[in-house]
Amino acid sequence: MWYALSAAMLFAVSAVCGQSLSRQIGGVTANFFRITIACSSLGLVTWFFFPGQIHTSSFPWFVVSGVLGFGLGDVALFLAYPLLGARTAVLVNLCWGTLVGALADWLLIGTQLSTPEIAAATLTLSGVVLAMHREDEPFQWNAGLFLSLFSGTCGGLSLTLSRMALGIAQAANQPISGPVQAFQRTVGGLVIGWIAFGFLRYSAKGKPIFPRGTSPVKLPPLILASSTIGPVIGVSIMQVALQQVGSSAIISAISSTVPIMLLPISRYIDHRAPTRLAIMGSFLAVGGVAAMAYLRSR
């Protein structure tokens, strides 16, 4: 459970870097650099530290998982940011992904949550929704909503397929570490990221990759941070958490607290102080996560 919380914290930091990067160079371009550097870094880690842990039986499943999560899901989420707003887009994506992950676990693997676990996950999601609600920002029904739902669907299915791949490797007594699992998933995401970037460059008709006014000093650290903190370190830890917890729904519910983890720094980013509802929702969400941790430790 602590691995899942650590991954969520890393995803929160990565989200801040990714949002700032996408504002400067665009979502598709930001995702292209992010997935390329992440895949290359994880590939080197796999090559030097975990040789022989890529197996033909599980590799295709990890790649398909990456196509859905890192590829289609992340591209859709980046496109949803300017339409729905980053906070709402992430909220819809993560909460919907939790439901999809639970359903996919049940249909494809046969994993069922107990009634107390369902209640704890519901408490967590309710707290997240309450914390993210703002009366001054009415909900918008537009294409961004459907992109966020699509991203959440891809994310939920991706975790379940990743569990299936891990199960195949374990059944064959084939060791496979978290970074190796993450690398195989980024391979699938790399394919979609490059295709999306190729379409973007083709339609750009010779326009520069980096818009005018882009800071040459701030850009490299942002690219490096958004590429390593979440996709490399965060996903590697999350794969270990998925292996330990054994439920995509619980991992997704914990990951849904990412927007809440961003609340303390929202005052400096958006110049907004957390509201009473945000604080109340945060306590509910934390209580739900604590309940899940207790139930899993029994």
PyMOL commands that set and color helices and strands:
alter all, ss='L'
color gray80, all
select helices_A, chain A and resi 2-25+27-49+59-84+86-109+115-132+143-171+178-204+219-245+248-255+258-261+263-269+276-297
alter helices_A, ss='H'
color red, helices_A
deselect
rebuild
show_as cartoon
